[in-house]
Amino acid sequence: MTFIPSGEKIVETKKCRLSGKEFIITDCDLEFYDKISPVFGGKKYSIPSPTLCPDERERRRLTFRNERNLYMRKCDATGQDIISNYTSDAPCPVFLRDYWFSDAYNPTDYGVDFDFSKSFFNQFAAFAKTVPQMHLIQ
């Protein structure tokens, strides 16, 4: 049984395309999607209702994070031995936490211009490989 918050009405029942579980879309969900739909050049681009259940959507949001494995590696800035969430062959530079928060480097050096003629996601993936990451979130 799915929990429906009081005051919300079920607009649609869908089947998750990955797990096959049924899930609901409420009127408040659709209002939220409409509210966050982007506007470019005066034209609103509607966000469609999801095709994945809430559990699968959360799983996708969290897949890029490593919360379970730790690795010995060197800080890419100082060369100091560190324990990190990132392997030594990670595509991005990994900095010791204290160095990452310090003024020893300029984070704005990693800024790039956005190219509207290219895919956002391809540009973001390339950007993420160049920006230094903190060795651990503590």
Stockholm file with secondary structure:
# STOCKHOLM 1.0

chainA/1-138         MTFIPSGEKIVETKKCRLSGKEFIITDCDLEFYDKISPVFGGKKYSIPSPTLCPDERERRRLTFRNERNLYMRKCDATGQDIISNYTSDAPCPVFLRDYWFSDAYNPTDYGVDFDFSKSFFNQFAAFAKTVPQMHLIQ
#=GR chainA/1-138 SS CCCCCTTCCEEEEEECTTTCCEEEEEHHHHHHHHHHCCEETTEECCCCCCSSCHHHHHHHHHTTCCCSCCEEEECTTTCCEEEESSCTTCSSCEECHHHHHSSSSCGGGGCCCCCTTSCHHHHHHHHHTTSCEESCCC
#=GC SS_cons         CCCCCTTCCEEEEEECTTTCCEEEEEHHHHHHHHHHCCEETTEECCCCCCSSCHHHHHHHHHTTCCCSCCEEEECTTTCCEEEESSCTTCSSCEECHHHHHSSSSCGGGGCCCCCTTSCHHHHHHHHHTTSCEESCCC
//
